[in-house]
Amino acid sequence: MTSGLAPLLEVEGGVARITLRRPRQANRLAADDLGTLHGHLDAVNADAAVRVLVLAGEGRHFCSGFDLGALVGGIDAGARFGELADALEAARPITVARLHGGVYGGAADLALACDFRLGVPAVEMFVPAARIGLHFYAGGLRRFVERLGLATAKQVLLAGRTLDAAALLGCGYLDQLLPGVETLDASLQALTDELLAMAPLALLPMKQHLNAIAAGRLDAERLAADVLKARDSADLAEGQAAWAGKRPARFKGG
């Protein structure tokens, strides 16, 4: 039985934080948690003030994926998890995974669906799908190949290799590897501050278009419209003035 509390959403200023709160089970996700997380993502996407979303876990580990022992009534865990990971990848804000311990099973894809992943030496990643007879879902297969390459995807998903922090940094899974939790949180704050200082009319659409290009599904008309919107914005004029005046820009998203 999975114990602990449901994932928590906290919003402060332009930053939202979702915390997984089942530390005794390495933040294993129960069936109800998937719906809760979808609701949190909907709330974040609807809040135009939020520009950064942090995904974190309590205790020693980030997350150990879905509680397979809780499967009842023909729940398709792969499909449910895949929908959640796809929604996280498509989230409007810039997403950052705070990885401080084990990243297991479907959680490896949840973190991979984020835009950035910061970790510490205690991080390791392992996906036992093939060992338990579970075929990984389409979105997860795509993300592993697109973002880490076919060879690494096969090492993780077919050979069932456990990758330590150094290997995760080397293959591009981790964007930053920090010495410990204190430096992890300091670097997370620094990255958050940098992202909040960017012009949202350029930052947030570019995230979507980069992901679309990687997936081979770029919408050229939407890209052109977003380019024009940013070009004609007050934010671009402010950015140019700030650059010329060697001062921080004050973007308002318009």
Order of alpha helices (4+ residues) and beta strands (2+ residues): beta-beta-alpha-beta-alpha-beta-beta-alpha-beta-beta-alpha-alpha-alpha-beta-alpha-beta-alpha-alpha-alpha-alpha
